[in-house]
Amino acid sequence: MGNRIHPTAVIGPGVEIGEDNVIGPYTVIVGPCVIGDGNWIGPHVSIGSPAEFRGGPHPAAWDGELDGFGIEIGSRNYFREFVTVHQGTKRKTSVGDDSYLLVYSHVGHDSTLGNGVTLSSAAQLGGHTQVGAYANIGMGVMVHQFGRIGPGAMVGMGASVRREVPPFSITVGNPARTTGINEIGLSRVGVNGAAAAAMGEYVKGRTPVPDGLPDDIAELLAAWERSAPVA
């Protein structure tokens, strides 16, 4: 199916858009930027503005002055009103598939979001933040630049994250602290019983990735363990 783009939306040079996307009124998307299929991008969304550096370049990308490493957005994502996503400076800023970004949430430059991520209203990700698949970030959460949110983690409303949040943990407060495991999140990805109990020790850093997990979740956690904070 073709794309439905409101006539007031601004789509600048260097933007590649797939199929079956909806782009709402007064939204601005500037390049470099690649967008997949079936995304719903609501009114007043801003995708592709330059990184927020006081002395950094601020090109008029809507007029063809392209700069930065770009943005890559997958498929079937929802971007609600006033969401902002900034250009990468050392690598692409990226959003995977099947994520939901609520009103006023912000994805800083060079950040990466896995598949199935939820950013609740006014959640703010500083530059170079890494968010693993299926993570759920609550309303008003602030993540310091270079922060890491593990796959399947639940970060409670208003938390202030300065470092790393373990996969499938529950983390709350200011400063944020881990208080338990995300049993509901584990259940949603097919981890129950003894495997879910073993995840409790893993979240506390006492054991490696436990046995008995579904193959895709085991691979997801193994990949997270191999990854390192960005520089």
Phi and psi restraints in degrees (value plus and minus 20) as a CYANA .aco file:
   2 GLY   PHI     -98.2   -58.2
   2 GLY   PSI     148.6   188.6
   3 ASN   PHI    -103.7   -63.7
   3 ASN   PSI     128.8   168.8
   4 ARG   PHI    -131.5   -91.5
   4 ARG   PSI      84.3   124.3
   5 ILE   PHI    -137.4   -97.4
   5 ILE   PSI     101.1   141.1
   6 HIS   PHI     -83.9   -43.9
   6 HIS   PSI     123.3   163.3
   7 PRO   PHI     -83.3   -43.3
   7 PRO   PSI     -39.4     0.6
   8 THR   PHI    -106.9   -66.9
   8 THR   PSI     -27.7    12.3
   9 ALA   PHI     -90.7   -50.7
   9 ALA   PSI     128.4   168.4
  10 VAL   PHI    -131.1   -91.1
  10 VAL   PSI      97.7   137.7
  11 ILE   PHI    -135.1   -95.1
  11 ILE   PSI      88.7   128.7
  12 GLY   PHI    -102.7   -62.7
  12 GLY   PSI     153.9   193.9
  13 PRO   PHI     -80.3   -40.3
  13 PRO   PSI     132.5   172.5
  14 GLY   PHI      60.4   100.4
  14 GLY   PSI      -8.4    31.6
  15 VAL   PHI    -125.0   -85.0
  15 VAL   PSI     105.5   145.5
  16 GLU   PHI    -132.4   -92.4
  16 GLU   PSI     105.5   145.5
  17 ILE   PHI    -142.3  -102.3
  17 ILE   PSI     113.9   153.9
  18 GLY   PHI     -94.8   -54.8
  18 GLY   PSI    -156.0  -116.0
  19 GLU   PHI    -139.9   -99.9
  19 GLU   PSI     137.5   177.5
  20 ASP   PHI      41.6    81.6
  20 ASP   PSI      13.6    53.6
  21 ASN   PHI    -115.5   -75.5
  21 ASN   PSI     128.7   168.7
  22 VAL   PHI    -133.2   -93.2
  22 VAL   PSI     106.6   146.6
  23 ILE   PHI    -145.8  -105.8
  23 ILE   PSI      98.9   138.9
  24 GLY   PHI    -104.7   -64.7
  24 GLY   PSI     159.3   199.3
  25 PRO   PHI     -80.4   -40.4
  25 PRO   PSI     119.0   159.0
  26 TYR   PHI      42.1    82.1
  26 TYR   PSI      -2.3    37.7
  27 THR   PHI     -99.6   -59.6
  27 THR   PSI     125.2   165.2
  28 VAL   PHI    -142.3  -102.3
  28 VAL   PSI     103.1   143.1
  29 ILE   PHI    -146.8  -106.8
  29 ILE   PSI      98.9   138.9
  30 VAL   PHI    -145.2  -105.2
  30 VAL   PSI     136.3   176.3
  31 GLY   PHI    -114.1   -74.1
  31 GLY   PSI     154.8   194.8
  32 PRO   PHI     -88.0   -48.0
  32 PRO   PSI     116.2   156.2
  33 CYS   PHI    -180.1  -140.1
  33 CYS   PSI     114.4   154.4
  34 VAL   PHI    -143.0  -103.0
  34 VAL   PSI     108.2   148.2
  35 ILE   PHI    -143.3  -103.3
  35 ILE   PSI     115.2   155.2
  36 GLY   PHI     -99.0   -59.0
  36 GLY   PSI    -159.6  -119.6
  37 ASP   PHI    -134.1   -94.1
  37 ASP   PSI     131.7   171.7
  38 GLY   PHI      46.9    86.9
  38 GLY   PSI       5.7    45.7
  39 ASN   PHI    -106.3   -66.3
  39 ASN   PSI     128.2   168.2
  40 TRP   PHI    -132.3   -92.3
  40 TRP   PSI      92.3   132.3
  41 ILE   PHI    -137.1   -97.1
  41 ILE   PSI      88.3   128.3
  42 GLY   PHI     -98.8   -58.8
  42 GLY   PSI    -191.1  -151.1
  43 PRO   PHI     -84.8   -44.8
  43 PRO   PSI     124.8   164.8
  44 HIS   PHI      42.8    82.8
  44 HIS   PSI       6.6    46.6
  45 VAL   PHI    -102.2   -62.2
  45 VAL   PSI     125.2   165.2
  46 SER   PHI    -144.9  -104.9
  46 SER   PSI      95.6   135.6
  47 ILE   PHI    -144.8  -104.8
  47 ILE   PSI     102.1   142.1
  48 GLY   PHI      89.4   129.4
  48 GLY   PSI     -17.1    22.9
  49 SER   PHI     -84.8   -44.8
  49 SER   PSI     134.7   174.7
  50 PRO   PHI     -88.1   -48.1
  50 PRO   PSI     140.9   180.9
  51 ALA   PHI     -78.3   -38.3
  51 ALA   PSI     130.3   170.3
  52 GLU   PHI    -106.5   -66.5
  52 GLU   PSI      58.7    98.7
  53 PHE   PHI    -135.8   -95.8
  53 PHE   PSI     106.6   146.6
  54 ARG   PHI     -75.2   -35.2
  54 ARG   PSI     -63.5   -23.5
  55 GLY   PHI    -118.1   -78.1
  55 GLY   PSI     -11.8    28.2
  56 GLY   PHI    -101.7   -61.7
  56 GLY   PSI     151.6   191.6
  57 PRO   PHI     -89.8   -49.8
  57 PRO   PSI     122.2   162.2
  58 HIS   PHI    -150.5  -110.5
  58 HIS   PSI      52.3    92.3
  59 PRO   PHI     -92.7   -52.7
  59 PRO   PSI     136.8   176.8
  60 ALA   PHI    -108.1   -68.1
  60 ALA   PSI      57.6    97.6
  61 ALA   PHI     -82.5   -42.5
  61 ALA   PSI     -48.5    -8.5
  62 TRP   PHI     -86.4   -46.4
  62 TRP   PSI     -33.8     6.2
  63 ASP   PHI    -130.8   -90.8
  63 ASP   PSI      -4.2    35.8
  64 GLY   PHI      76.0   116.0
  64 GLY   PSI     -19.6    20.4
  65 GLU   PHI    -107.4   -67.4
  65 GLU   PSI      61.2   101.2
  66 LEU   PHI    -102.5   -62.5
  66 LEU   PSI     123.3   163.3
  67 ASP   PHI    -176.9  -136.9
  67 ASP   PSI     133.4   173.4
  68 GLY   PHI      80.4   120.4
  68 GLY   PSI     150.1   190.1
  69 PHE   PHI    -104.9   -64.9
  69 PHE   PSI     -27.3    12.7
  70 GLY   PHI      75.6   115.6
  70 GLY   PSI    -198.0  -158.0
  71 ILE   PHI    -151.6  -111.6
  71 ILE   PSI     119.7   159.7
  72 GLU   PHI    -147.0  -107.0
  72 GLU   PSI     102.9   142.9
  73 ILE   PHI    -142.0  -102.0
  73 ILE   PSI     113.0   153.0
  74 GLY   PHI     -99.2   -59.2
  74 GLY   PSI    -156.9  -116.9
  75 SER   PHI    -143.6  -103.6
  75 SER   PSI     134.3   174.3
  76 ARG   PHI      42.8    82.8
  76 ARG   PSI      13.7    53.7
  77 ASN   PHI    -116.2   -76.2
  77 ASN   PSI     137.3   177.3
  78 TYR   PHI    -139.1   -99.1
  78 TYR   PSI     105.0   145.0
  79 PHE   PHI    -135.2   -95.2
  79 PHE   PSI      87.6   127.6
  80 ARG   PHI    -102.3   -62.3
  80 ARG   PSI    -198.5  -158.5
  81 GLU   PHI     -77.3   -37.3
  81 GLU   PSI     116.9   156.9
  82 PHE   PHI      46.6    86.6
  82 PHE   PSI      -0.9    39.1
  83 VAL   PHI     -87.8   -47.8
  83 VAL   PSI     123.6   163.6
  84 THR   PHI    -147.7  -107.7
  84 THR   PSI     117.8   157.8
  85 VAL   PHI    -154.4  -114.4
  85 VAL   PSI     104.6   144.6
  86 HIS   PHI    -122.7   -82.7
  86 HIS   PSI     134.3   174.3
  87 GLN   PHI     -79.1   -39.1
  87 GLN   PSI     128.1   168.1
  88 GLY   PHI     -97.7   -57.7
  88 GLY   PSI     132.7   172.7
  89 THR   PHI    -133.1   -93.1
  89 THR   PSI     -46.8    -6.8
  90 LYS   PHI    -142.8  -102.8
  90 LYS   PSI     -38.4     1.6
  91 ARG   PHI    -176.7  -136.7
  91 ARG   PSI     149.5   189.5
  92 LYS   PHI     -87.1   -47.1
  92 LYS   PSI     119.0   159.0
  93 THR   PHI     -94.0   -54.0
  93 THR   PSI     112.0   152.0
  94 SER   PHI    -157.3  -117.3
  94 SER   PSI     123.3   163.3
  95 VAL   PHI    -145.0  -105.0
  95 VAL   PSI     109.2   149.2
  96 GLY   PHI     -95.8   -55.8
  96 GLY   PSI    -157.5  -117.5
  97 ASP   PHI    -128.6   -88.6
  97 ASP   PSI     136.2   176.2
  98 ASP   PHI      40.3    80.3
  98 ASP   PSI      14.0    54.0
  99 SER   PHI    -121.6   -81.6
  99 SER   PSI     140.7   180.7
 100 TYR   PHI    -151.2  -111.2
 100 TYR   PSI      94.8   134.8
 101 LEU   PHI    -130.1   -90.1
 101 LEU   PSI      91.9   131.9
 102 LEU   PHI    -102.0   -62.0
 102 LEU   PSI     155.4   195.4
 103 VAL   PHI     -75.3   -35.3
 103 VAL   PSI     118.8   158.8
 104 TYR   PHI      45.8    85.8
 104 TYR   PSI     -10.4    29.6
 105 SER   PHI     -95.0   -55.0
 105 SER   PSI     135.0   175.0
 106 HIS   PHI    -155.1  -115.1
 106 HIS   PSI     113.5   153.5
 107 VAL   PHI    -133.6   -93.6
 107 VAL   PSI      89.5   129.5
 108 GLY   PHI     -92.9   -52.9
 108 GLY   PSI     147.9   187.9
 109 HIS   PHI     -77.0   -37.0
 109 HIS   PSI     122.6   162.6
 110 ASP   PHI      48.3    88.3
 110 ASP   PSI     -10.7    29.3
 111 SER   PHI     -99.4   -59.4
 111 SER   PSI     135.8   175.8
 112 THR   PHI    -150.9  -110.9
 112 THR   PSI     111.1   151.1
 113 LEU   PHI    -137.0   -97.0
 113 LEU   PSI     110.1   150.1
 114 GLY   PHI     -94.0   -54.0
 114 GLY   PSI    -187.4  -147.4
 115 ASN   PHI     -99.4   -59.4
 115 ASN   PSI     128.1   168.1
 116 GLY   PHI      49.5    89.5
 116 GLY   PSI       5.2    45.2
 117 VAL   PHI    -102.4   -62.4
 117 VAL   PSI     123.8   163.8
 118 THR   PHI    -136.1   -96.1
 118 THR   PSI     102.5   142.5
 119 LEU   PHI    -127.6   -87.6
 119 LEU   PSI      93.0   133.0
 120 SER   PHI     -95.8   -55.8
 120 SER   PSI     155.0   195.0
 121 SER   PHI     -73.6   -33.6
 121 SER   PSI     110.6   150.6
 122 ALA   PHI      45.0    85.0
 122 ALA   PSI      -3.3    36.7
 123 ALA   PHI     -88.7   -48.7
 123 ALA   PSI     116.5   156.5
 124 GLN   PHI    -143.6  -103.6
 124 GLN   PSI      98.2   138.2
 125 LEU   PHI    -124.6   -84.6
 125 LEU   PSI      97.2   137.2
 126 GLY   PHI     -87.2   -47.2
 126 GLY   PSI     148.0   188.0
 127 GLY   PHI     -76.6   -36.6
 127 GLY   PSI     127.1   167.1
 128 HIS   PHI      46.9    86.9
 128 HIS   PSI      -1.3    38.7
 129 THR   PHI     -93.0   -53.0
 129 THR   PSI     120.2   160.2
 130 GLN   PHI    -132.9   -92.9
 130 GLN   PSI     106.8   146.8
 131 VAL   PHI    -143.8  -103.8
 131 VAL   PSI     100.2   140.2
 132 GLY   PHI     -95.9   -55.9
 132 GLY   PSI     144.8   184.8
 133 ALA   PHI     -77.4   -37.4
 133 ALA   PSI     124.8   164.8
 134 TYR   PHI      48.1    88.1
 134 TYR   PSI     -12.4    27.6
 135 ALA   PHI     -87.7   -47.7
 135 ALA   PSI     127.6   167.6
 136 ASN   PHI    -146.3  -106.3
 136 ASN   PSI      93.6   133.6
 137 ILE   PHI    -130.4   -90.4
 137 ILE   PSI     100.5   140.5
 138 GLY   PHI     -93.6   -53.6
 138 GLY   PSI     154.3   194.3
 139 MET   PHI     -79.2   -39.2
 139 MET   PSI     112.8   152.8
 140 GLY   PHI      50.6    90.6
 140 GLY   PSI      -7.3    32.7
 141 VAL   PHI     -88.1   -48.1
 141 VAL   PSI     120.2   160.2
 142 MET   PHI    -137.0   -97.0
 142 MET   PSI     106.6   146.6
 143 VAL   PHI    -135.0   -95.0
 143 VAL   PSI     100.7   140.7
 144 HIS   PHI     -83.3   -43.3
 144 HIS   PSI     130.4   170.4
 145 GLN   PHI     -74.4   -34.4
 145 GLN   PSI     125.5   165.5
 146 PHE   PHI      48.6    88.6
 146 PHE   PSI      -6.4    33.6
 147 GLY   PHI     -89.8   -49.8
 147 GLY   PSI     139.3   179.3
 148 ARG   PHI    -153.8  -113.8
 148 ARG   PSI     104.5   144.5
 149 ILE   PHI    -132.2   -92.2
 149 ILE   PSI      97.0   137.0
 150 GLY   PHI     -89.3   -49.3
 150 GLY   PSI     140.2   180.2
 151 PRO   PHI     -75.2   -35.2
 151 PRO   PSI     118.2   158.2
 152 GLY   PHI      51.1    91.1
 152 GLY   PSI     -13.5    26.5
 153 ALA   PHI     -93.1   -53.1
 153 ALA   PSI     127.7   167.7
 154 MET   PHI    -133.5   -93.5
 154 MET   PSI      98.0   138.0
 155 VAL   PHI    -129.0   -89.0
 155 VAL   PSI     100.3   140.3
 156 GLY   PHI     -92.2   -52.2
 156 GLY   PSI     137.5   177.5
 157 MET   PHI     -69.9   -29.9
 157 MET   PSI     110.2   150.2
 158 GLY   PHI      56.7    96.7
 158 GLY   PSI     -12.6    27.4
 159 ALA   PHI     -88.3   -48.3
 159 ALA   PSI     133.5   173.5
 160 SER   PHI    -138.5   -98.5
 160 SER   PSI      86.3   126.3
 161 VAL   PHI    -117.1   -77.1
 161 VAL   PSI     101.3   141.3
 162 ARG   PHI    -128.1   -88.1
 162 ARG   PSI     -41.6    -1.6
 163 ARG   PHI    -150.7  -110.7
 163 ARG   PSI    -147.8  -107.8
 164 GLU   PHI    -129.5   -89.5
 164 GLU   PSI     118.5   158.5
 165 VAL   PHI    -125.1   -85.1
 165 VAL   PSI     105.4   145.4
 166 PRO   PHI     -85.4   -45.4
 166 PRO   PSI     132.3   172.3
 167 PRO   PHI     -79.0   -39.0
 167 PRO   PSI     122.5   162.5
 168 PHE   PHI      32.1    72.1
 168 PHE   PSI      13.9    53.9
 169 SER   PHI    -121.8   -81.8
 169 SER   PSI     147.1   187.1
 170 ILE   PHI    -128.8   -88.8
 170 ILE   PSI     104.9   144.9
 171 THR   PHI    -151.6  -111.6
 171 THR   PSI     111.8   151.8
 172 VAL   PHI    -162.0  -122.0
 172 VAL   PSI     144.8   184.8
 173 GLY   PHI      75.8   115.8
 173 GLY   PSI     156.5   196.5
 174 ASN   PHI    -158.8  -118.8
 174 ASN   PSI      85.9   125.9
 175 PRO   PHI     -90.8   -50.8
 175 PRO   PSI     134.1   174.1
 176 ALA   PHI     -85.6   -45.6
 176 ALA   PSI     121.2   161.2
 177 ARG   PHI    -159.8  -119.8
 177 ARG   PSI     126.7   166.7
 178 THR   PHI    -104.0   -64.0
 178 THR   PSI     109.1   149.1
 179 THR   PHI    -136.4   -96.4
 179 THR   PSI     -29.1    10.9
 180 GLY   PHI     155.0   195.0
 180 GLY   PSI    -186.9  -146.9
 181 ILE   PHI    -126.9   -86.9
 181 ILE   PSI     131.6   171.6
 182 ASN   PHI    -106.3   -66.3
 182 ASN   PSI      60.9   100.9
 183 GLU   PHI     -83.6   -43.6
 183 GLU   PSI     -57.2   -17.2
 184 ILE   PHI     -86.1   -46.1
 184 ILE   PSI     -63.6   -23.6
 185 GLY   PHI     -81.6   -41.6
 185 GLY   PSI     -60.2   -20.2
 186 LEU   PHI     -83.4   -43.4
 186 LEU   PSI     -63.6   -23.6
 187 SER   PHI     -80.9   -40.9
 187 SER   PSI     -58.2   -18.2
 188 ARG   PHI     -85.1   -45.1
 188 ARG   PSI     -45.6    -5.6
 189 VAL   PHI    -124.4   -84.4
 189 VAL   PSI      -4.2    35.8
 190 GLY   PHI      66.1   106.1
 190 GLY   PSI       0.8    40.8
 191 VAL   PHI    -127.5   -87.5
 191 VAL   PSI      93.7   133.7
 192 ASN   PHI    -159.7  -119.7
 192 ASN   PSI     155.2   195.2
 193 GLY   PHI      41.4    81.4
 193 GLY   PSI    -154.1  -114.1
 194 ALA   PHI     -83.2   -43.2
 194 ALA   PSI     -56.1   -16.1
 195 ALA   PHI     -84.8   -44.8
 195 ALA   PSI     -60.3   -20.3
 196 ALA   PHI     -85.8   -45.8
 196 ALA   PSI     -59.9   -19.9
 197 ALA   PHI     -83.3   -43.3
 197 ALA   PSI     -60.5   -20.5
 198 ALA   PHI     -85.2   -45.2
 198 ALA   PSI     -48.0    -8.0
 199 MET   PHI     -84.2   -44.2
 199 MET   PSI     -45.5    -5.5
 200 GLY   PHI     -79.8   -39.8
 200 GLY   PSI     -63.7   -23.7
 201 GLU   PHI     -90.0   -50.0
 201 GLU   PSI     -54.9   -14.9
 202 TYR   PHI     -84.1   -44.1
 202 TYR   PSI     -64.2   -24.2
 203 VAL   PHI     -80.4   -40.4
 203 VAL   PSI     -54.1   -14.1
 204 LYS   PHI     -98.3   -58.3
 204 LYS   PSI     -22.5    17.5
 205 GLY   PHI      60.1   100.1
 205 GLY   PSI      -3.3    36.7
 206 ARG   PHI    -114.1   -74.1
 206 ARG   PSI     -38.3     1.7
 207 THR   PHI    -158.7  -118.7
 207 THR   PSI     139.1   179.1
 208 PRO   PHI     -92.2   -52.2
 208 PRO   PSI    -198.7  -158.7
 209 VAL   PHI     -75.0   -35.0
 209 VAL   PSI     103.1   143.1
 210 PRO   PHI     -91.8   -51.8
 210 PRO   PSI     139.7   179.7
 211 ASP   PHI     -96.8   -56.8
 211 ASP   PSI     147.1   187.1
 212 GLY   PHI      65.0   105.0
 212 GLY   PSI     -13.5    26.5
 213 LEU   PHI    -104.4   -64.4
 213 LEU   PSI     132.6   172.6
 214 PRO   PHI     -74.3   -34.3
 214 PRO   PSI     126.4   166.4
 215 ASP   PHI     -75.2   -35.2
 215 ASP   PSI     -63.1   -23.1
 216 ASP   PHI     -87.1   -47.1
 216 ASP   PSI     -54.8   -14.8
 217 ILE   PHI     -93.7   -53.7
 217 ILE   PSI     -59.8   -19.8
 218 ALA   PHI     -79.8   -39.8
 218 ALA   PSI     -62.9   -22.9
 219 GLU   PHI     -86.4   -46.4
 219 GLU   PSI     -58.7   -18.7
 220 LEU   PHI     -81.5   -41.5
 220 LEU   PSI     -64.8   -24.8
 221 LEU   PHI     -89.8   -49.8
 221 LEU   PSI     -58.6   -18.6
 222 ALA   PHI     -81.9   -41.9
 222 ALA   PSI     -61.1   -21.1
 223 ALA   PHI     -85.2   -45.2
 223 ALA   PSI     -57.8   -17.8
 224 TRP   PHI     -84.3   -44.3
 224 TRP   PSI     -61.5   -21.5
 225 GLU   PHI     -83.2   -43.2
 225 GLU   PSI     -55.2   -15.2
 226 ARG   PHI     -96.7   -56.7
 226 ARG   PSI     -45.1    -5.1
 227 SER   PHI     -93.2   -53.2
 227 SER   PSI     142.4   182.4
 228 ALA   PHI    -151.8  -111.8
 228 ALA   PSI     136.9   176.9
 229 PRO   PHI     -75.9   -35.9
 229 PRO   PSI     121.9   161.9
 230 VAL   PHI     -91.5   -51.5
 230 VAL   PSI     137.7   177.7
